Amino acid sequence: MSRVCQITGKKVMVGNNVSHSKRRTKRKFYPNLFTKKFYLPEEDRWVDLKVSAAGIRTINKLGLKNALLKAQEKGFIKNF
């Protein structure tokens, strides 16, 4: 599975390492991802998601069902 948050869509970004002499080399910025289980009481089952820290805060704010529906609407997950 790739390094993409299933709730927010955050993924790897590319940038530069800049040394003291201002020499630039390519590097990657990885999202802060966790593989976490969430309980979905409406369907009485557990859902495994790969979510970022911001995705966990989104789930806490909106609720799991609403967060999953928004992510599905934006195309981050197919079906849950």
C-alpha atoms as one frame of an Amber mdcrd trajectory, in Angstrom:
protein
   0.000   0.000   0.000   1.321   3.459  -0.846   2.086   6.254   1.609  -1.210
   8.125   1.234  -3.684   9.104   3.953  -7.088   7.585   3.218  -8.958  10.469
   4.882  -7.091  13.635   3.879  -5.235  12.435   0.755  -1.858  13.622   2.055
   1.025  11.934   0.233   4.793  12.121  -0.245   6.120  15.514  -1.370   9.456
  16.201  -3.057  11.810  19.007  -2.124  15.449  19.857  -1.595  18.016  19.278
   1.113  19.913  22.551   1.354  23.410  22.394   2.792  25.285  25.199   4.499
  26.910  26.059   1.142  23.392  26.209  -0.427  24.004  23.049  -2.493  20.662
  21.377  -3.229  19.959  17.649  -3.433  16.545  16.016  -3.802  14.727  14.575
  -0.796  11.249  13.354   0.139   8.872  14.649   2.802   6.756  11.770   4.150
   3.333  12.257   5.748   2.903  11.273   9.403   0.962   8.032   8.769  -0.442
   5.428  11.142  -2.254   2.159  10.444  -5.190   2.323  12.830  -8.403   0.402
  13.501 -11.629   2.345  13.978 -14.944   0.923  15.159 -17.947   1.697  12.958
 -20.996   1.230  15.245 -23.549   1.755  12.440 -22.312  -1.419  10.730 -21.012
  -3.139  13.916 -17.516  -3.732  12.467 -13.923  -2.551  12.632 -12.319  -0.620
   9.746  -8.546  -0.593   9.113  -7.348   2.756   7.787  -3.968   4.243   6.972
  -4.415   7.780   8.291  -2.236  10.791   9.015  -2.274  12.648  12.325  -4.442
  15.304  10.636  -6.763  12.513   9.452  -7.194  11.260  13.015  -8.114  14.786
  14.136 -10.602  15.013  11.250 -12.216  11.738  12.339 -12.431  13.016  15.937
 -14.053  16.232  14.743 -16.540  14.936  12.133 -17.076  11.376  13.306 -15.930
   8.257  11.466 -18.980   7.842   9.223 -18.938  11.459   7.967 -15.160  11.451
   7.473 -15.376   8.244   5.427 -18.203   9.646   3.295 -16.224  12.846   2.567
 -13.096  10.852   1.707 -15.116   8.605  -0.612 -16.669  11.677  -2.244 -13.205
  13.148  -2.900 -11.923   9.806  -4.253  -9.402   8.972  -1.521 -11.081   5.612
  -0.782 -13.193   3.437  -3.064 -15.617   1.872  -0.609 -15.458   1.203   3.094
